[in-house]
Amino acid sequence: MQIQGSDFFAELIKNRIIGASFSSWIAAQSIKVVSGLIKEKRFDFRWIMETGGMPSAHSAGVSALATAVGLYAGFDSVVFAITAIFALIIMFDAQGLRRMSGLQAEALNRLIEDIYLNRGIKMDLLKELIGHTPIEVFFGAMLGIWIAVLIMTF
């Protein structure tokens, strides 16, 4: 079946599974922006797209995807199994590998600062907050599941 241009976008917008996943990601990022506004008493545009922090937008998005697929296709379906495993891999990566990369960046930044202070060498610092703690992943997943259930049941 071929979908024409405007029909394609209309169908995409009506897709509640995509809507649940995208809404969960937006909600998680919005929570981070509001939290940053409260803590820093200023707005930083980078907070909108930045990775890391509470709650995990990665976890929110993939948990919403898996939940919405389960509600739509059944929790015993093959497509739910695929999305659930996909979600677990993404969440594991968000709090494991990416978290370790952030800790390495932190150590390298300390080295760069030491070299800069002692020898005058100028280098840019690396981004340290690229992963999530397990609690950030957990709350991101809970947010995603909650939003998916709301969107898929109403």
C-alpha positions in Angstrom: 0.0 0.0 0.0 1.4 3.4 -1.1 0.6 6.4 1.0 0.7 9.9 -0.6 2.6 12.8 1.0 0.0 14.4 3.2 -1.7 11.1 4.0 1.6 9.7 5.2 2.0 12.6 7.8 -1.6 12.3 8.8 -1.2 8.6 9.5 2.1 9.2 11.3 0.5 11.8 13.6 -2.5 9.5 14.4 -0.1 6.7 15.4 -0.6 6.4 19.1 2.4 4.1 19.6 4.8 6.8 18.1 2.9 9.4 20.0 3.4 7.6 23.3 7.1 7.1 22.8 7.7 10.6 21.6 5.5 12.2 24.3 7.5 10.2 27.0 10.8 11.5 25.6 9.5 15.1 25.6 8.1 14.7 29.1 11.5 13.4 30.4 13.5 16.2 28.7 11.0 18.8 30.0 11.4 17.5 33.5 15.2 18.0 33.1 14.7 21.5 31.8 12.4 22.5 34.6 14.8 21.0 37.1 17.7 22.9 35.6 15.7 26.2 35.8 15.0 25.6 39.4 18.6 24.6 40.3 20.5 27.1 38.1 17.9 29.9 38.1 18.6 30.3 34.4 17.7 28.7 31.1 20.3 26.8 28.9 19.0 25.8 25.5 21.4 22.7 25.5 19.3 21.1 28.3 16.6 20.4 25.7 18.8 17.9 23.7 21.4 17.0 26.3 21.8 13.4 27.4 22.1 12.2 31.0 20.2 13.4 34.0 16.9 12.5 35.8 14.8 11.0 34.4 16.3 9.1 31.5 14.6 10.1 28.3 16.1 7.0 26.6 14.3 4.8 29.2 11.1 6.8 29.0 10.9 6.5 25.2 11.7 2.8 24.8 9.6 1.8 27.8 6.6 3.8 26.3 7.3 2.1 23.0 7.3 -1.4 24.5 4.3 -0.7 26.7 2.3 0.8 23.8 3.1 -2.1 21.5 2.1 -4.6 24.3 -1.2 -2.8 24.8 -1.8 -2.7 21.0 -0.6 -6.1 19.8 -0.7 -8.1 23.1 2.0 -8.8 25.6 2.3 -12.3 24.2 3.0 -11.1 20.6 6.4 -11.4 18.8 6.4 -7.6 18.2 6.1 -6.9 21.9 8.9 -9.4 22.6 11.2 -7.6 20.1 10.4 -4.1 21.5 10.8 -5.3 25.1 14.2 -6.7 24.4 15.1 -3.6 22.5 14.1 -1.5 25.5 16.1 -3.5 27.9 19.2 -3.2 25.8 18.8 0.5 25.5 18.2 0.9 29.2 21.2 -1.3 30.0 23.4 0.7 27.7 22.1 4.0 29.1 23.2 3.1 32.6 26.1 0.9 31.8 28.4 1.6 28.9 27.4 5.3 28.5 27.8 5.9 32.2 31.3 4.4 32.2 32.1 6.7 29.2 31.0 9.6 31.3 33.2 8.6 34.2 36.2 8.2 31.8 35.5 11.7 30.5 35.5 13.1 34.1 38.9 11.5 34.7 40.3 12.8 31.5 38.9 16.3 32.2 40.8 16.3 35.6 44.0 15.3 33.7 43.4 18.1 31.1 42.9 20.6 34.0 46.0 19.5 35.7 48.1 19.8 32.5 46.5 23.2 31.8 47.2 24.5 35.3 50.8 23.2 35.4 52.0 23.7 31.8 49.7 26.2 30.2 48.3 23.7 27.6 44.8 24.6 26.4 42.3 21.8 25.6 38.5 21.6 25.5 36.9 19.6 28.3 34.9 16.4 27.4 31.2 16.1 28.1 30.9 14.0 31.3 27.2 13.5 31.8 26.4 11.1 28.9 25.0 8.2 30.8 22.5 7.5 33.6 22.4 6.0 37.1 20.2 3.0 37.6 17.6 5.2 39.5 17.5 7.7 36.5 16.8 4.7 34.2 14.2 3.3 36.6 12.3 6.6 36.8 12.6 7.1 33.0 11.1 3.7 32.5 8.2 4.4 34.9 7.5 7.7 33.2 7.4 6.0 29.8 5.1 3.2 31.0 2.7 5.6 32.6 2.5 7.9 29.6 2.0 4.9 27.2 -0.8 3.6 29.3 -2.5 7.0 29.4 -2.2 7.5 25.6 -3.1 4.0 24.6 -6.1 3.7 26.9 -7.8 7.1 26.2 
